[in-house]
Amino acid sequence: MDLLKKHYEKVLLGLVLLLALAAVALLLFWIPNEKARLEEERTQITKRPVKPLTNLDLTISEGVIKRLGTALDTDFGRPHYFVNPVPWLKTADGKPIKVERGDEIGPDAAIVTNTTPLYLILSLDSVGPSSAGPPAYGIGIERQASPAADKRRKKQVFARLNEKKEDAFTIREVKGPIENPSELVVELSDTGERVSVSKDKPYKRVDGYRADIRYDPEKRSFLARRVGDQLVINSERYNIVAIAENEVVILQQLTGKKFTIRKKTEDTKS
C-alpha cells in the first residue's frame, strides 16, 4: 500500500496512456467505416431517379410578365389635380376665371368667328390690235392670297397664244374670232390645269383664307388675319401658319408648339 500511495500518479498516467492508445486504435477502424457510410449516402442522393416534370401552370407568371411589358399610361394632366393646382385669373374687365380644365385661357379659349376665301382670279379684259401679228390678249390677274400686299391688287398683262406670262398662265387655245374671242383656254403654271376665261365669266380658284379670331378672356378681336400674321394671346406671341375654311393653326414663338383654333358660332360657343 505504501508503494501505491507513493506512485499513484504514475499509475493514473499509465491508465490514461492505455486509454489513449485504445482510442487511437479504434479510430483506425472507425474512420474508414464513416467514410464508407458518407459515400453511400452521397450516392443515394446524387443518383436518386428523377421523375419527369409535369406540365406547369405558368398562367400567373405569364400574366405578370405581360403586365410588366405594357407601358404605364398615367395621366396627371387636367382635370386631375394631384400635381396641378387650380389657379384663378382675372379677365380684362376684372372678372375672375377659375382655370379648371386648362382651356379657359390661351389658344384653346380663342375661336374663329369667320373665314373669307381668297381667290386667284383670271379675267379676259381686252384684246390688243392685230395689225402687227397675232393679237395680244389683256388678262387680268388678281392674287388675293399673296403674302405681299402689293401683289394682291389686280393687274393686267398682255399675252399671245402659247406665250407664258407672269409664271401664272399660258394661253393654249382661242375660241371664236381671234380679234373678239368668246373664250380663252388657259393653262395654269402651278398645276398644269387648263381652264376657261371669258369676258363674262372670269376664272376663280380658292387659294387660301383670311380669318377673324376672337379671344374673350381679354375681350380682343383679331380681324382679317392671314397666314404669316402674328397674334398676342395671354401675353404670348403666336404666328399663323395655316388657315382653312373652319380652323386656324398657330405656332407659339417661344416653344414651337402648334395649336388649332376652330370655327364656332355665337350659339355654339361654350
Phi, psi and omega per residue, in radians:
M1 nan -0.657 3.130
D2 -1.113 -0.656 3.140
L3 -1.128 -0.691 -3.131
L4 -1.167 -0.674 3.135
K5 -1.154 -0.640 -3.099
K6 -1.298 -0.524 -3.035
H7 -2.094 0.530 -3.099
Y8 -1.219 -0.482 3.110
E9 -1.124 -0.719 -3.135
K10 -1.168 -0.629 3.117
V11 -1.119 -0.780 3.130
L12 -1.090 -0.772 3.136
L13 -1.059 -0.670 3.132
G14 -1.135 -0.704 3.106
L15 -1.104 -0.718 3.139
V16 -1.098 -0.741 3.125
L17 -1.097 -0.674 3.121
L18 -1.120 -0.726 3.118
L19 -1.132 -0.678 3.129
A20 -1.127 -0.722 3.104
L21 -1.103 -0.680 3.119
A22 -1.124 -0.712 -3.139
A23 -1.129 -0.715 3.125
V24 -1.111 -0.680 3.132
A25 -1.136 -0.683 3.105
L26 -1.140 -0.654 3.122
L27 -1.032 -0.628 -3.132
L28 -1.065 -0.462 3.105
F29 -1.665 -0.549 -3.029
W30 -1.325 -0.656 -3.081
I31 -1.108 -0.840 3.108
P32 -1.070 -0.669 3.130
N33 -1.131 -0.689 -3.133
E34 -1.179 -0.690 3.089
K35 -1.080 -0.732 3.137
A36 -1.118 -0.691 3.141
R37 -1.144 -0.769 -3.136
L38 -1.134 -0.676 3.119
E39 -1.137 -0.658 3.114
E40 -1.138 -0.739 3.116
E41 -1.143 -0.721 3.100
R42 -1.069 -0.723 -3.138
T43 -1.119 -0.698 3.138
Q44 -1.127 -0.606 -3.121
I45 -1.335 -0.817 -3.046
T46 -1.317 -0.479 -3.099
K47 -1.849 0.359 3.095
R48 -1.195 2.344 3.138
P49 -1.093 2.343 -3.089
V50 -1.734 2.250 3.098
K51 -1.372 2.478 3.117
P52 -1.124 2.549 3.140
L53 -1.222 2.444 3.042
T54 -1.465 2.957 3.093
N55 -1.129 2.073 -3.094
L56 -1.475 2.519 3.081
D57 -1.581 1.763 -3.117
L58 -1.783 0.343 -3.066
T59 -1.027 -0.796 -3.092
I60 -1.159 -0.787 -3.121
S61 -1.134 -0.744 3.129
E62 -1.130 -0.630 3.080
G63 -1.109 -0.711 3.114
V64 -1.128 -0.768 3.138
I65 -1.097 -0.684 3.128
K66 -1.126 -0.726 3.120
R67 -1.159 -0.634 3.126
L68 -1.169 -0.513 3.141
G69 -1.421 -0.123 3.127
T70 -1.590 2.269 -3.136
A71 -1.094 2.445 3.122
L72 -1.352 2.010 -3.111
D73 -1.716 1.600 -3.131
T74 -2.022 2.175 -3.108
D75 -1.987 1.948 3.084
F76 -1.793 0.240 3.098
G77 -1.352 -3.087 3.130
R78 -1.191 2.537 0.167
P79 -1.624 0.468 3.057
H80 -1.464 2.383 -3.010
Y81 -1.989 0.308 3.141
F82 -1.079 -0.739 3.108
V83 -2.155 0.280 -3.101
N84 -2.200 1.606 3.072
P85 -1.141 2.630 -3.103
V86 -1.616 1.888 3.138
P87 -1.489 2.787 3.005
W88 -2.058 2.304 -3.140
L89 -2.200 2.862 3.097
K90 -1.853 2.435 3.048
T91 -1.425 3.138 -3.113
A92 -1.088 -0.490 3.138
D93 -1.649 0.218 3.086
G94 1.491 0.048 -3.129
K95 -1.359 2.282 3.138
P96 -1.295 2.480 3.101
I97 -2.143 2.258 3.045
K98 -1.559 1.975 -3.106
V99 -1.492 1.449 -3.042
E100 -1.635 -0.783 -3.115
R101 -1.609 -0.418 -3.103
G102 1.765 -0.260 -3.141
D103 -1.771 0.226 3.109
E104 -1.362 -0.368 3.100
I105 -2.347 2.955 3.112
G106 1.412 -2.959 -3.079
P107 -1.007 -0.546 -3.127
D108 -1.177 -0.317 3.123
A109 -1.612 -0.107 3.122
A110 -1.493 2.690 3.116
I111 -2.374 2.645 3.016
V112 -1.604 2.070 -3.113
T113 -1.607 -0.416 -3.106
N114 -2.856 2.536 3.002
T115 -2.244 2.488 -3.125
T116 -2.126 2.184 3.141
P117 -1.199 2.532 3.085
L118 -2.000 2.278 -2.947
Y119 -1.946 2.700 2.760
L120 -1.696 2.131 -3.074
I121 -2.139 2.206 3.033
L122 -2.041 2.274 -3.118
S123 -2.379 2.545 3.060
L124 -1.543 1.884 -3.023
D125 -1.727 -0.610 -3.070
S126 -2.809 2.960 3.080
V127 -2.233 2.228 -3.127
G128 -1.361 2.950 3.119
P129 -1.137 2.603 -3.095
S130 -1.958 0.209 -3.094
S131 -1.147 -0.550 -3.092
A132 -1.687 0.234 -3.124
G133 2.409 -2.838 -3.137
P134 -1.026 2.452 -3.095
P135 -1.223 2.669 3.036
A136 -1.761 2.443 -3.073
Y137 -1.842 2.278 3.122
G138 -1.444 1.931 -3.110
I139 -1.869 2.156 3.056
G140 -1.447 2.300 3.141
I141 -2.091 2.209 3.096
E142 -2.283 1.997 -3.136
R143 -1.890 1.512 -3.058
Q144 -1.207 -0.417 -3.092
A145 -1.640 0.099 -3.103
S146 -1.105 2.409 3.090
P147 -1.112 -0.520 -3.137
A148 -1.528 2.208 -3.071
A149 -1.104 -0.610 -3.087
D150 -1.257 -0.249 3.132
K151 -1.658 -0.032 -3.130
R152 -1.439 -0.407 -3.121
R153 -1.266 2.621 -3.135
K154 -1.210 2.379 3.028
K155 -2.398 2.739 -3.085
Q156 -1.966 2.329 3.057
V157 -2.193 2.617 3.123
F158 -1.820 2.304 -3.115
A159 -2.467 2.518 3.074
R160 -1.731 3.053 -3.134
L161 -1.026 2.294 3.115
N162 1.116 0.370 3.090
E163 -1.837 2.078 -3.113
K164 -1.366 2.380 -3.085
K165 -2.323 2.407 2.928
E166 0.998 0.397 -3.062
D167 0.870 0.563 -3.080
A168 -2.133 -0.718 -3.038
F169 -2.768 2.894 2.996
T170 -2.423 2.242 3.093
I171 -1.302 2.083 -3.084
R172 -1.817 -0.386 -3.081
E173 -2.705 2.468 3.066
V174 -2.011 2.110 -3.140
K175 -1.796 2.301 -3.102
G176 1.591 -2.994 3.126
P177 -1.042 2.437 -3.094
I178 -1.173 -0.461 3.131
E179 -1.397 -0.386 -3.131
N180 -2.575 1.197 -3.048
P181 -1.184 2.583 3.058
S182 -1.449 -0.371 -3.053
E183 -2.895 2.520 3.008
L184 -2.011 2.416 3.015
V185 -1.707 2.050 -3.010
V186 -2.025 2.343 3.080
E187 -1.715 2.136 -3.134
L188 -1.345 2.349 -3.051
S189 -1.232 -0.596 -3.043
D190 -1.383 -0.545 -3.092
T191 -1.993 -0.294 -3.054
G192 1.357 0.041 -3.129
E193 -1.286 2.497 3.094
R194 -1.804 2.228 -3.070
V195 -2.280 2.873 -3.127
S196 -1.792 2.419 3.103
V197 -2.306 2.288 3.081
S198 -2.437 3.006 -3.130
K199 -1.168 -0.604 -3.093
D200 -1.533 -0.366 -3.047
K201 -2.399 1.597 3.089
P202 -1.229 2.801 3.099
Y203 -1.548 2.333 3.131
K204 -2.260 2.356 3.098
R205 -2.419 2.335 3.112
V206 -1.269 2.070 3.123
D207 -1.872 -0.074 -3.134
G208 2.939 -2.988 -3.139
Y209 -2.468 2.741 2.871
R210 -2.066 2.707 -2.960
A211 -2.354 2.627 2.962
D212 -1.846 2.238 -3.075
I213 -2.149 2.443 3.115
R214 -2.145 2.408 3.105
Y215 -2.180 1.708 -3.007
D216 -1.156 -0.643 -3.120
P217 -0.986 -0.495 3.114
E218 -1.951 0.147 3.136
K219 0.914 0.831 -3.100
R220 -2.121 2.587 3.061
S221 -2.236 2.447 3.103
F222 -2.051 1.869 -2.996
L223 -1.758 2.544 3.045
A224 0.888 0.803 3.134
R225 -1.504 2.458 -3.105
R226 -2.046 2.989 3.036
V227 -1.052 2.299 -3.098
G228 1.743 -0.303 3.098
D229 -1.294 2.868 -3.131
Q230 -1.954 2.636 3.024
L231 -2.205 2.571 3.011
V232 -2.048 1.931 -3.103
I233 -2.160 2.135 3.120
N234 0.929 0.756 3.100
S235 1.198 0.199 3.100
E236 -1.960 2.495 -3.129
R237 -1.669 2.404 -3.130
Y238 -2.329 2.534 3.039
N239 -1.828 2.386 3.050
I240 -1.413 2.082 -3.086
V241 -1.870 -0.309 3.125
A242 -2.807 2.524 3.064
I243 -2.335 2.161 3.050
A244 -1.964 -3.066 -3.062
E245 -1.121 -0.586 -3.039
N246 -2.170 0.185 -3.132
E247 -2.771 2.793 3.105
V248 -2.259 2.295 3.115
V249 -1.825 2.202 -3.138
I250 -2.112 2.700 -3.105
L251 -2.130 2.160 3.114
Q252 -1.263 2.204 -3.069
Q253 -1.128 -0.656 -3.040
L254 -1.264 -0.740 -3.027
T255 -1.901 -0.302 -3.065
G256 1.347 0.198 -3.136
K257 -1.436 2.459 -3.123
K258 -1.729 2.532 3.079
F259 -2.299 2.578 3.092
T260 -1.969 2.119 3.075
I261 -1.765 2.151 -3.027
R262 -1.781 2.761 -3.099
K263 -1.407 2.277 3.077
K264 -2.406 2.708 3.081
T265 -1.718 3.012 3.132
E266 -1.050 -0.645 -3.052
D267 -1.345 -0.456 -3.084
T268 -1.674 -0.148 -3.116
K269 -1.167 2.308 3.139
S270 -1.845 nan nan
